[in-house]
Amino acid sequence: MECLIGITGKDFVVVASDNLSAHSIIAIKHDAQKQFELGDKMIMAVSGDAGDMTNYAEYIQKNLKLYEMVHGYKLTPNAAANFSRKVMAQALRSRGPYMVNLLLAGVEDDGTPSLYFMDYLAAMTKEKFAAHGYGSFFILSTLDRYYREDMTKDEAVDLLKTCIREVQSRFIVNLNAFSVKIIDKDGIKELGDIPNSGTVHKDVPKEAIHPELIARA
């Protein structure tokens, strides 16, 4: 039911994740955070079983910090992705596999962007753009058609909004908002939720879907 999206540019990566937390056919909450910061310029977006998401992401997060404290330097996105894959593969061969899919995005110190796609079977590949979840059935064709390697940040965000509109207009499940972050050589910047007005379709207000979310805002 969940959806993760990643798009790389010349010197940045844009990552988006839906805010829905659900169990079976029940929507638990609409402000779930599925992105975990692994460093100053690295993010892991995770989807899957709620317990496994938190356990896996925090295990990676804390071990990368421990590595930095012990050795005095931070792992690169490539090294962090391979470590994450190793943890996933080892768990897969144990009695407690992690039922999670993830996108790991980061930027090297020289500004080179990286985006890694990994599934719950520990299959990993480096991509220019990627998506997880049922939403990927609607997103990947759009990304394949409109993606360019020389896109600016504004163009990448506009393409991301196009992908989100496709999911919200065609997917039967209500994914009313996506958390979006952009990573570049200066660090991680939060772009807020898309759509920031909280609409599912063009003329349907968020109040009609989840009034309590508006009350807390």
C-alpha positions in Angstrom: 0.0 0.0 0.0 3.0 2.3 0.6 5.0 4.3 -1.8 8.6 5.6 -1.9 10.1 7.7 -4.7 13.7 8.8 -5.4 15.0 11.0 -8.2 18.7 12.0 -8.7 19.9 15.2 -10.4 23.3 16.4 -11.3 24.3 17.2 -7.7 21.3 16.3 -5.6 18.7 13.6 -4.8 15.0 14.1 -4.0 13.3 11.5 -1.8 9.6 11.2 -1.1 7.6 8.8 1.1 3.9 8.6 1.8 2.6 9.5 5.3 0.1 6.7 5.7 0.5 4.1 8.4 -2.0 1.2 7.9 -2.7 -2.2 9.3 -4.8 -4.5 7.0 -7.6 -2.3 5.8 -7.3 0.2 8.7 -5.6 3.6 8.3 -3.8 4.1 11.6 -2.4 7.6 11.0 -1.7 10.0 8.2 1.5 11.6 9.5 3.9 8.6 9.7 7.5 9.4 9.0 9.3 6.8 6.9 12.5 8.6 6.3 15.5 8.2 8.6 18.6 10.4 8.4 21.8 8.3 8.3 24.1 11.3 8.3 24.4 14.9 7.3 23.9 14.1 3.6 22.3 10.6 3.6 18.7 9.4 4.0 17.0 6.0 4.1 13.3 5.8 3.1 11.7 2.6 4.3 8.4 0.8 3.7 7.0 -2.5 4.9 6.1 -4.0 8.2 5.8 -1.2 10.8 7.9 -2.9 13.4 10.6 -4.1 11.0 10.8 -0.6 9.5 11.7 1.0 12.8 14.0 -1.9 14.0 15.9 -2.1 10.7 16.3 1.6 10.1 17.3 2.4 13.6 19.8 -0.5 13.6 21.5 0.9 10.5 21.3 4.4 11.8 23.0 3.6 15.1 25.6 1.3 13.6 26.7 4.0 11.1 27.0 6.4 14.0 29.0 3.9 16.0 31.3 3.3 13.0 31.9 7.0 12.8 32.7 7.3 16.5 35.1 4.3 16.4 37.0 5.1 13.2 36.7 8.8 13.1 35.1 9.2 9.7 31.7 8.7 8.1 30.8 6.0 5.6 30.0 7.0 2.1 26.5 6.3 0.6 28.0 3.4 -1.3 29.5 1.9 1.8 26.4 2.5 3.8 24.2 0.9 1.1 26.4 -2.2 1.1 26.4 -2.4 4.9 22.6 -2.1 4.8 22.4 -4.9 2.2 24.7 -7.1 4.3 22.4 -6.7 7.3 19.3 -7.5 5.2 20.9 -10.6 3.7 22.1 -11.9 7.0 18.6 -11.5 8.5 17.1 -13.1 5.5 19.0 -16.3 6.3 18.0 -16.3 9.9 14.7 -16.8 11.7 14.0 -13.0 11.8 14.1 -11.5 8.3 13.3 -7.9 7.9 10.1 -7.4 5.7 11.1 -4.0 4.4 11.9 -2.3 1.1 14.0 0.8 1.0 15.7 3.6 -0.9 19.0 4.9 0.3 19.9 8.3 -1.0 23.0 10.4 -0.4 25.5 12.9 -1.8 29.3 12.4 -1.6 31.6 15.2 -0.4 32.3 16.2 -4.0 28.6 16.6 -4.7 28.1 13.3 -6.6 24.6 12.0 -5.9 23.7 8.3 -5.2 20.4 6.5 -5.1 20.2 2.8 -4.1 17.1 0.6 -4.5 16.9 -2.4 -2.2 14.1 -4.9 -1.6 13.3 -7.3 1.3 15.3 -10.1 -0.4 18.5 -8.0 -0.2 18.6 -7.4 -3.9 20.3 -4.0 -4.5 21.0 -1.8 -7.5 22.1 1.8 -8.0 19.6 3.8 -10.0 19.0 7.3 -11.4 15.4 7.1 -10.3 13.4 4.5 -8.4 10.1 3.7 -6.7 8.8 1.1 -4.2 5.3 0.0 -3.5 2.1 -0.3 -5.6 2.5 3.3 -6.5 5.5 2.3 -8.6 3.2 0.8 -11.2 2.0 4.3 -12.0 5.2 6.2 -11.3 7.9 4.3 -13.2 6.5 5.0 -16.7 6.2 8.7 -15.9 9.8 8.8 -14.6 11.0 6.9 -17.6 9.3 9.4 -20.0 10.2 12.7 -18.4 13.4 12.1 -16.4 16.6 13.8 -17.5 20.0 13.6 -15.9 20.6 17.3 -16.2 17.4 18.3 -14.3 17.4 21.2 -11.9 16.0 20.9 -8.4 12.8 22.7 -9.4 12.4 20.4 -12.4 12.9 17.3 -10.3 10.4 18.5 -7.7 7.9 19.3 -10.5 8.4 15.7 -11.9 7.9 14.3 -8.4 4.6 16.3 -8.1 3.5 14.8 -11.4 4.2 11.3 -10.1 2.3 12.0 -6.9 -0.7 13.3 -8.9 -0.7 10.0 -10.9 -0.7 7.9 -7.7 -3.4 10.0 -6.1 -5.7 10.0 -9.1 -5.3 6.3 -10.2 -4.4 4.3 -7.1 -7.4 3.0 -5.2 -5.7 3.5 -1.8 -5.8 7.1 -0.3 -2.2 8.4 0.0 -3.1 11.9 0.8 0.3 13.4 1.3 4.0 12.7 0.8 7.0 13.9 2.9 9.7 15.2 0.7 13.4 15.9 1.3 16.2 17.0 -0.9 19.9 16.1 -0.3 22.8 18.1 -1.8 26.4 19.0 -0.9 25.0 21.4 1.8 23.0 18.8 3.6 19.4 17.7 3.9 16.5 20.1 3.3 12.9 19.3 4.1 10.5 20.5 1.5 7.4 19.8 3.6 4.5 17.7 2.5 3.2 17.4 -1.1 0.5 18.4 -1.7 1.0 21.0 1.1 -2.7 22.0 0.9 -3.5 18.4 1.8 -5.7 17.4 -1.1 -6.2 13.9 -2.5 -7.7 14.9 -5.8 -7.9 18.4 -7.2 -11.1 19.5 -5.5 -11.2 17.2 -2.4 -9.9 18.9 0.8 -8.1 17.1 3.5 -10.8 18.0 6.0 -13.1 15.6 4.3 -10.6 12.8 4.8 -9.0 13.3 8.2 -10.3 16.2 10.3 -8.1 15.4 13.3 -5.0 16.0 11.2 -6.1 19.5 10.5 -6.9 20.1 14.2 -3.3 19.1 15.2 -1.7 21.3 12.6 
